[in-house]
Amino acid sequence: MSNTPNELKYASSHEWVRLEEDGTVTVGITDHAQDALGDVVFVETPDVGANLAAGDEAGVVESVKAASDIYSPIAGEVLAVNDILEEEPETVNSDPYNDGWFYKLQPGDLSEMENLMSAAEYIESCEEE
């Protein structure tokens, strides 16, 4: 199985969530997702200031093979987006968990993270696909 850091939480729609020290969360797509997509050529991120509910469409990632919607794993207000992806969308392929993040949220309710999967649960769900 691809790289799946234990400190992150995962959505069944292949997004990861990292709780930051300041109480915000960072969201991106998993190594498994970027690998399945192939070479990423375009990323559309949500607008800063947008309020997203858990499960809302938050953007699009396009590759040479397909386009896929990105969903918000938890509810919150978009505080920042990764501008690097506008010029260098391939960063999602090379570093999905660090430089390839998509957006940062101020969560409405951090307890929603309890609904997400651990790394082990995510790996198991991917193996069942």
C-alpha positions in Angstrom: 0.0 0.0 0.0 1.1 3.5 -0.7 2.4 6.0 1.9 -0.3 6.5 4.6 0.9 8.6 7.6 -0.6 7.5 10.9 -1.0 11.0 12.3 -3.6 11.9 9.7 -7.3 11.2 9.5 -8.8 9.9 6.2 -12.1 10.2 4.3 -13.5 7.4 2.2 -13.4 9.9 -0.7 -9.6 9.8 -0.4 -8.9 13.1 1.3 -6.6 13.4 4.3 -6.9 15.8 7.2 -4.2 17.0 9.5 -5.0 18.9 12.8 -2.5 21.7 13.2 -1.3 23.1 16.5 -3.4 26.3 16.1 -6.6 24.3 15.8 -7.0 24.6 12.0 -6.9 21.7 9.7 -5.1 21.1 6.5 -6.7 19.0 3.7 -5.2 17.2 0.7 -5.6 14.0 -1.3 -4.0 10.8 -0.3 -1.0 9.1 -1.9 -3.3 6.3 -3.0 -5.6 8.9 -4.8 -2.8 10.7 -6.6 -1.3 7.4 -7.7 -4.7 6.2 -9.0 -5.2 9.5 -10.9 -1.7 9.6 -12.5 0.0 12.8 -13.5 -1.9 15.7 -12.1 -2.2 18.6 -14.6 -4.7 20.9 -12.9 -6.1 21.6 -9.4 -9.1 23.8 -8.6 -9.3 24.8 -4.9 -12.2 26.3 -3.0 -12.4 30.1 -2.5 -10.9 31.6 0.7 -13.8 32.5 2.9 -16.1 29.7 1.6 -18.0 27.8 4.3 -18.0 24.1 3.5 -20.2 21.4 5.1 -18.8 17.9 5.6 -19.1 16.2 2.2 -19.4 19.4 0.2 -17.5 19.5 -3.1 -14.5 21.7 -2.4 -12.6 21.5 -5.7 -11.4 19.4 -8.6 -8.2 17.6 -9.4 -7.5 16.7 -13.1 -4.9 14.3 -14.4 -4.0 13.0 -17.8 -6.4 10.1 -17.0 -9.4 11.6 -15.3 -11.0 14.5 -13.3 -12.1 13.9 -9.8 -14.0 16.0 -7.3 -12.4 16.9 -4.0 -14.7 16.9 -1.0 -14.5 18.6 2.4 -14.0 15.8 5.0 -15.3 18.1 7.8 -17.2 21.4 8.0 -15.4 24.8 8.3 -14.4 28.0 6.7 -11.6 28.0 4.1 -8.7 30.1 5.5 -6.1 29.5 2.8 -5.5 27.6 -0.4 -2.2 26.2 -1.7 -1.3 28.7 -4.5 1.7 26.5 -5.5 -0.8 24.1 -7.1 -1.9 26.7 -9.6 1.5 26.8 -11.3 2.8 23.4 -10.2 -0.2 20.9 -9.9 2.3 18.0 -10.2 3.3 18.8 -6.6 0.3 16.7 -5.6 2.1 13.7 -7.2 5.5 14.3 -5.7 4.5 15.3 -2.2 0.8 14.8 -1.4 1.1 15.1 2.4 3.3 18.2 2.6 3.8 20.6 -0.3 0.8 19.2 -2.2 -1.9 20.2 0.4 -5.1 21.7 -1.1 -6.6 24.0 1.5 -6.8 24.9 5.2 -10.0 25.1 7.2 -11.1 26.7 10.5 -13.3 23.8 11.6 -16.8 24.4 12.8 -16.7 21.3 15.1 -13.5 19.4 15.6 -15.5 16.4 16.9 -16.4 15.7 13.2 -12.8 14.3 12.8 -14.0 11.4 14.9 -16.1 10.3 11.9 -12.9 10.0 9.7 -10.8 6.9 9.4 -7.4 6.1 10.9 -4.5 5.1 8.6 -5.2 1.4 9.2 -8.9 1.8 8.5 -8.2 3.8 5.3 -5.7 1.2 4.1 -8.2 -1.6 4.7 -10.9 0.4 2.8 -8.6 0.9 -0.2 -7.8 -2.8 -0.3 -11.5 -3.6 -0.5 -12.1 -1.3 -3.5 
